[in-house]
Amino acid sequence: MAYVATQAADARLNVEIETEGMTLNIGPQHPATHGTLRLVARLDGEQVVEAEPIMGYMHRG
């Protein structure tokens, strides 16, 4: 029985999970941005693979 449990534990370690990318909008109201910057970040898991800055998102007259 212990041999089967060892095989199951090894199988769980070798499994790769495929997930879709995520798009995260940061700003202009985010506390880290002060006014007119918006970032569109594309994530793969916990890694940022692309970040697009959009300047002048909030116009102040």
N, C-alpha and C positions, 0 to 999 in steps of 0.2 A: 504494500500500500504506500509506503514512503517513496518508492521509485516512481509511482504514478504522480504523486504530489510534486516531486522534483521536476518531472517532465512538464507538468502543467505550469509550474513557476517559470521554467525556461521559455515556454511558448508565449507567455504573457510579456516577457521582456523583449521579444523579437517582433511584436506587432507594431506596425507604423500606422498612425491615424492620419488620414487625408481630410483636410477641412478646406472650406472655401475661404477666400480672403475677406477681410473686413475693411470697410471704409469708415473712418472716424473724422468727424468735423470738430475742429477745435477753434473756438472764437466766433465772432468777435467779443462775445460776452464772457468768455472763459477768464477766470482770475489771472491766468498766466499771460494773457494778452492785454495790452493797455490801449484799447481804442480801435485802431483801424487795421488790424491784421487778422486774417482768417487762414487757417491751415486745413487742408484736406489731406489726411494721412491714410495711406493704404497699408494694412497690416497683414502679415503672414504669421499667424500665431501671436507671439509676443514681439516679433521683429517688425520694425517699420521698413517697408521695402520702397516706398515712395512718399514724398511729402510735397504738396503743391501749395506754395504761398499765394494768397490772394490779397493784394494790397488795396487799401482804400475801400474796404467793404462797407463801413459805416460812414457816410458822408455827413459832415457837420456844417452844412450851410454855406 
